[in-house]
Amino acid sequence: MAQRRLVRAVAVASAVLLAAGACGDGGGDTGSTDGGKKQVKIYGVDGNMGNALGEKFTDQGALAGMRGTTPLTKLGDDFKKRMLGIDPKLKDFNYGGESYDAVIISALAAETARSSKGTEIGKFINAITTGGEKCSAYKDCLALVKAGKDVDYDGVTGPLSFTDAGEPAKASFGILQFGTNNKLDDAKTEYVLAGDDKNATTKTVQAPPQTQAFVGGPLKIGTLLPQTGSLAFLGPPEFAGVNLAVQEVNAEKGVNGKPVTVVNGDSGDASTDIANGTVDKAIQAGVSVIIGAASSSVSLKVIDKITSAGIVEISPANTSDKFTTYNDKNLYFRTAPPDTLQARALADTIIQDGTKKLGVLVLNDAYGTGLADNLVKNLEEAGIKSDSIVKKIYDPKATDFSSEIGAVKQLNPDGIVVIGFDESATIIKQLNEQGIGPKR
């Protein structure tokens, strides 16, 4: 890719926060001590932060000052209201917008292809996001398609502008921070842009005329999203995003005048085989598109089965950079940005905080190690010496992380990044116990 750009725009988040956050002390007392305990900036990422993390802590201020990055667009109040209409219990909107966009793109690609076959839908997905007449509502985009025009769908999560690899060329990230109540402090949310839409695909595909007979039956979409496992907290907004999009597509008479149907399924996590069973059921049900998975490791377990069946897989949350070059038969896409962009945003945040020595605790999976590698690369390019960074990879099934924490503690760091999922709560509690966590 061309050199990435990062543009900072400080903004106040809305009353209901839209996405998972990340961590690090934004205060000016870095390196302060309390009874011999060093105050260390703690940073996190999209996989482990958000209000769901705060619910695991009863000790007041246990997460105070933690900050970091997550893919996040400042979603409009109207969209949040529509999401809450689908699921009034939503606490966060983690990847709900990306799930919504995935469905809208799929429906528009099917209309453009004049087919509900996955292999035909896949030919037009990239083109739907760039190079045509701009539109943002399904109704307006559909009118353009039916008029035989190219469309450039700008989603609720941003311009999208997919690259040849089928992923956003440019994306918005939120830099979020926890308050003393262990909840994300909306007033301290900042937004940054990473990437460059000049990297969007320039390839064109000749669409069939709208007078051509539609091939296949009604569009059927499967979901492969977390109802159980370490990312279950992401499930509600993702399912709500899918269901909202399907509702709005069907309000415009669906695809080819027929309602879109959804076959819902659990992805579990990488430690189970739930995803394979869900994919098998989706294939048997005749879906053309599968929305998911959330976990990069889960998608890597099932991507070959999905694409070999001629089905489009479009993930709202996969961020591992492995997918950028994966041999996916041109059937894998994602509305979430790759971690090459998140690593840049996080590295810039760490540098701007003045952090000089950094520990990195990393989940041992494709998401964790890929993001960590890109983060360390960006930090070293920014001038932090390699011997001032200690990276330790941990087993997410463990309950005792004292060995990894001890190795990081020996560096006497002024910052620690935790790249993980549900187990991050245990790690942060143990950091606090060893006197190098966020708790003052």
N, C-alpha and C positions, 0 to 999 in steps of 0.2 A: 504494500500500500504506500501511497504518498505520505509525506510527513503529516502527522496528526496535529490538529489544532485544538486548543483548549480555550474556551471563552467563558469567563466567569460572570454570572448574573445572580446577585444575591436577591432572594425573594422570600417572602413570608409564606410558609405552607398554610393550607387551609385548615379549618377546624378538625377535619378528619384527615389524618395523614394517609398518603396514598401508597406507600411502599415500605419495604423492609429497609432498615438503615444500617449504619456501620459506625465505627467507633474511634475515640481518641480524645484526649483532654484539650479543649480549645482555650483553656485558661492560660494565664501567664505565669503560673507557679510550677512549671515543669521542673522536676528534679528536687522539689521540696521534700522534706522528710517529716514524719509524724511518729515519734517514739522509735526512731531508727528505721522506719519503713520509708522507702523511697517512693515518691509519687511519680508514676510513669504514665505517659500517654498510651492509651489503648485504642487500637483501630480495628474495625471489622469490615465486612463486605456483605453483599446481598444475601449470601447463604445462611447467615447466622444472626442477623439483626432484626430490628423491628419490635413492635410492642409485644409480640409473642415471647421474645427473649426476656423482656422485663418482668413478665408474669411469673418467671421461675425464681425471682428474687423477692424475699420479704424484708431483707435488711435495707433500711433506708439509705439511699445514696450509693448502693452497691455498683451501679452503672454510671454514676454521675460523671459527666464530661466525656464519655466515650463518643467518638465520632468516626465517620468514614463514608464509604461510597455504596451506592446501589443504582442500577438503572432506574431512572425516575424522571418522568415528565410532570410538569405542573398540570394535572388534569383539571378540567373545568368543573365548576359546581354542578352544571347540568348533567355531565356524564356521571359524576359521583352519585347524584340523585337517582339516575336511571339504574346504576349498579345496585344501590340500596333498595330499589324497587324489586330487584330480583332476589336479593338476600339482605334483609334488614339487619342481620346480625354481623355484617362485615365490620371488622375492627381496623383492618388495613386494606390496601388496594394492590398489594404486591402482584405484579404481572397481570392484573386484571385487564388493563388496557391492551397489553400485548396479546392476550388471549382473544379479546374482542377483535383486534385488527387481523389476527390470523384467520378468523372465520370470514370476515368481510373480504379479505384478499382472495380467499379460496372461492367464495361465491362469485365474485367478479371474474375470476379466472375461468370458472366453469361457464359462465354466461358468454365470455369472450371466445372460449374454445368451442362453444356449441356442443358440449359434451360433459357428461358426469364421470368419465373415465379418468382415473388418477394420472395416467401417463399423458393425457391431453391437457388436463388442468395444469400439470407441472410445467408445461411449455410456456405458459403465460404469466406465471406468478411474479417473476422478476419484473416483467414489462408493466404489470399493473401498478408498480410502485414508482415509476420514473418515466420521463420522456414524453408524456402526453398532456392532455388538458387536466389541470388540477381540479380535484374535487375531494370532499371530506365526508360527506354523508352518503350512505349506500344508495339512497333514492336518486341523488344527483349523479353519482357515478354510473348507476344502472342506466339512466337515461342517455348518458353519453355512449355507453357500450351499445345500446339498442339503436343509436343513431349511426353506428359504424365508426365511432371515433376512438382513438387511443386515449386511455385515461392515466392519470398520475395520482394515485390515491395517497393523500396525506392523512395518516391515521391519527387516532387520539393520542398516540405516543410520539408523534412527530412525523417528519417527511418520509421516513423509512428509506427510500432510495436504495433499493437492494443492489448489492454488487453481483458480479458474475457467480459468486459462491452462494448467493441467496441469503444474504444477511445485511443488516443496515450498514450503510457506509458512514453514517454519522448518527450519534445518539446523545440523548440528554442523561446526565447522572445527577443524583441528589447527594449532597454531603449533609448528613444528618447527625444529630447529637442528642444524647440522653440527658435528661434532667435529674434532679435529686430524687424524684418520685419514681425513678426507674422506667419512665416513659419517655418517648421521643419528644423533644422540645420543638414544637412546630415553628416557633418564632426564630429558631436558629438554623432552619433549613436553607441551604444554598443550592443553586443549580449551576452545573457546568456542561458545556458541550464538548464532546471529543469526537474526532474523526473528520472526514471531509467528503461532502456529497459529490465532489468531482470524481470520486472512486466508484460511483454508481455505474451499473452496466450501461453500455451503449448498444448492446446487441438488440436487434429487432426481430420480431416473429410475425409472419403474415397471418392475420386472423381470418378465419372463414367468414363469408358474408352472413349477416344476421338472418338472411332468408333461408340459409341452409338448415336442413332438418336437424334437430337436436339428437345426439347419439347417447343412448343409455337412459336409465330411469331417473327418478328424483335423486337429488344429491343427498347422500348420507354421510354424515361426519361422525367419527369416533373420537372419544377423548381418552387420553392416557395421562391422567393427572393425579397428584397425590391425595388420596383419601386417608392413607395410613403411612407410617414411616417417618423418617427424620425431617421430611419436608411437608408434612401434612398441614402445617400452618399456611402453606401457600395455596392449598387446594381451594378453599372457599372463594377467594377473589378470582381465581382462574376459571373455576366452573361458572361463576356468575358472569364473567366476561364472555365466555362461550355462549351461555344461554341468552344473554342480552342481545348479542349479535344475531343469533338465530331468530330470536323474536322479531328483531327489526328487519331482517331479511324477509321473513315470512309475512310481515306487514305490507311488503311490496310484492306479494304473490310469489315469494320464494325465488327459486331458480328455474327458468323455463316454465314459469307459471305454476310450479308445484312446490309444496312446502318442503323445506329442508328438515331432515330428521337427525336426531343425535343418539348415538349409542354410547352411553357413559361407561367409563371404566377406570379402575384404580391402577396407578403405576407402582405403588409401594415404593421401596427404595432399592438400591443396588445390592443390598444384602439378602434380598428375597427374589423369588422367581415369579412374583405377582405380575410383573409387566408382560412376560411372555404369554401367560394365560390370557391376559386382557387383549393382547394383540391377536391371539388365535381367535378369540370370540369376535373381535372386530372384523377380521378377515372373513369369517364364516357369515357374518351379518351383511357383508357386501359393502363396506364403507369405501369411499374413494379418497378420503382425507382423514388423517389422524392428527388431532391437536395434542401435542405433548412430545416428549415427557418434560417435566420440570428439571429433573436431575440429568446432567450431562452423562453421568455413568450409566443411568438407566437407558437413555437413548442409545448409547454405544452397545448395549446388550441386545437391542431389538431393531436397530436401524436396518440391518441387512435383511431381516425377515420382512419388514414393512416395505422397503423399496423393491425387494425381489418379487413381491406380490403386486407390483405396479401401483402402489398406494403412495400418495403424497404424505410425508410427515412434515409438519410445520410446528416447531416448538416455540412457546411464548417465553421460555426461561433458560434454555440451554445457552451457556456462555463459553464453554471450553473452546479453545482455538483449534482443537483437533478437527472440528467439523468444517473448517474453512477449506481444507484440502481433502476431505474424506471422499472416497469413491462411492457416491450416493446415487448413481444413475440419474442424476439431475432431478431427484425427487425429494431431497431434504432441504428445508428452509427454516429460518427462524426470525421472529420479530424482535427477539432480544439481541443486544449487541454482543460481539465477541469480547472475551476478556482482555484482548490486546488493548481495547479502548478503556475498559474499567481499570486496568493496571496503570495506564497513563494518568487517569483522573486521580487514582489513589496516591500514586507517587508524587504528583504535584501537590496534593493536600499535605502529605508528610513533609515534603521539602519546605512548603510555605509555613508549616508549624515550627520550623527550625530544628527538627529532629536530626540528630547526628549519628546516633548508634541505635540500631534497630534489631529486635528479635522478631522472627516470623514463625508462628506455629501453624502447621499446614495439614489439613485433612488429606489422607492418602487416597486420592482418587483423581480422575482426569480433570475435574474442575479445580480442585485444590492445588495440585502440583502445577498445572498450566498457568493459573493465575499468579501463583507465587513466583514462578520462573520469570514471567513477564514483568512482575513488580520489581524483582531484584534487578533485572536488566535495566529498567527505567531509572531506578534509584542510582545505580552505578554510573549510568550515563549523565545523571544530574550532579555527580561529584561525590556521592557517598562512597567511601572506600570499601572494598569487598571484605576486608577484615573487621569492618564496623557493622557487618550484617551477619547474624547467626540464623540459619534456617533449619528448623527441625520438623520432620514429617512424623505425624502420629497416627496410630490406629484408632479410627472413630469408635470402635467397639470397646475400647479401653475405658476404665473408670478412674485410673490413677495416672495423671500426666506429670507427676513430680520429676521424672527423669528429663523430659523435654523442657519443662519449666526451669529446672536446675541448670541445664545447659545454656539457656537464654539468660538466666540471672547472672551467670559468670561474666557475661559481657558487660554487666552494669549498664543496661540500655536505658535510654530516655524515651523509648517508644517500643511497643509490641503490637504486631498485627496478628489477629486470630482469623484464619481462613478456615471456616468449617460450617457445620450445620447445627443440629440440636445439641450435640455434645459440647458446644461452645460455652453453655451455661456452667457446666462442671469445670471447664478450663478456667473461666473467669473467676469462679469462686475460689479455685486453688491458687490463682494468681493473687487474689486478695489475701488469702491465708499466708502466702509467702511474702506479703508486703510489697508487691510490685504491680498490683492491680489498680483499677480506677478509683477504688474506694479511698476517700480521704481519711 
